Amino acid sequence: MKTEVYPILWTRDVGKLADWGIAVLDLKESWRAPGSDGQIEHAELLWGSGKVSVNIAKGDNTGPAGIALRVDDRRRVDQLYARAQDAGASISQPLAESRVAYGFTVMDNDGNQWWVNAETGFLDELR
């Protein structure tokens, strides 16, 4: 039996949010599923071996979420930061290094915060 944990984002425009993740953060699309009216209701975005489920909001179940995208090295963080800037994305936390990680945070149109980071090694001492 397969078990996993993955984030789910609820949005009024699944296609727009999926396109944003692809353009700004280099996420890969696994699939999109339209509803009976042709509007995209579900999409799955891939990040390495992880995934993010994007779903059409029904009622008031939208709201900001925080998602961490981990990479193996600082160069990839720098590449994605440049990509986000080039795409005109809203950078809510500029590129910086803390004791835990080197990274930045970018906000999508629904207010979700995407933290792109590479660990510094400090957490290995705690694990």
N, C-alpha and C positions, 0 to 999 in steps of 0.2 A: 504494500500500500504506500502510495506517495503522499508525503505531507510537506507543506510549505507555508510560508507566510509571505504575503505581498500586499502592497498598498493599493487601495481603490480610491480613485478620484471621481467625484460627481460633478458634472458640468452641464451647462445648457447647450454647449456646442462641442460635441465629442471630436468631430473632424478638425475643428480649429485648434483644440488643445493638443490633439495628436500631432498635427502638422507643426505646431510650435515646438513640441518636444523633439521632433525629428530635426527641424531646422536649427534650433538653438543649442540643444544638448547632444545631438548626434545619436539619439535613441533610434532603435530599429523597430519597424512595425512588423508585428507577427501577423495580425489580421484586423479587419474592420467588419462589422456586421450592421447592415441597415435594418431599420424597422419596416413595417408594412407601407409606411408613407415615403420611404426612400431616405429618410434622415438617418445618419449614422447614429446608432444607439450604444454601441460597444466597440472598443478597440483595445488591443493589447500591444503595449510597447515593451521592448526588450532592452536590458542593460546587462551585458555579459550573460551570466546564467540567471539573472533576476528578471522580474517583470513588473510592470505597472498596469493595472486594469483601469481603463477610462470608461465611464458609464454616463448615460444621459440622466440628468437630474429629474426626479419626479417630486414635486412639492418643494419643500424647503431644505432638502438634504444636501445643499451645497455648503461649502465653507472651506476656509484655508486648511491645508495640511502641510506637513513638513516631510520632505523626502530627501534622503541622503543617497548620493551616487558616489560610490567609492571607486577610485582608480589606483593603479599600482605605483605611479610615479608622478612627480611634480610637473614634468614636461607635459603630460596629458592634461593636467589641471590648467596649465598655461594655455594650451591649445584650445581647450573648451572655453576658457575665459575670453580669449580673443574672438572665438566664434560667436559667443553670446554678445559681445560688444559690437561686432560687425553686423549682427542681426538686429541691433537696436533694442535688445532685451533690457528690462528693468533690473539693474544690479542693486539688490538690497543690502548686500554686504560685499565690499570690494575684496579683491585678492589680498589675503593676509595669512600669516602663520601664527598658530597658537601652540601651546604645549602639546596638544592632541593631534592637530592636523594642519595641513596647508590647503587652503581652499577659498571658495567664494560662494555667495548665495545669490540666486537669480529668482525673480518672481514672475509667474505666468499671469495671464489675463484674468484668471479666477482668484488670484491672491495666494496661490500655493507657493511655498518657498522650497526651492530645489538647491540643496547644499552639495556642491561638487567638491570632493576632497581626496587627499592622499594622506594617510596616517604618517605621523612622524616617528613612530616606534614606541612612544611613551605608553600606549595602551597595551602593548605586548608585555610590559612589566607588570601590569595589573591582571592580566588574563591567566 
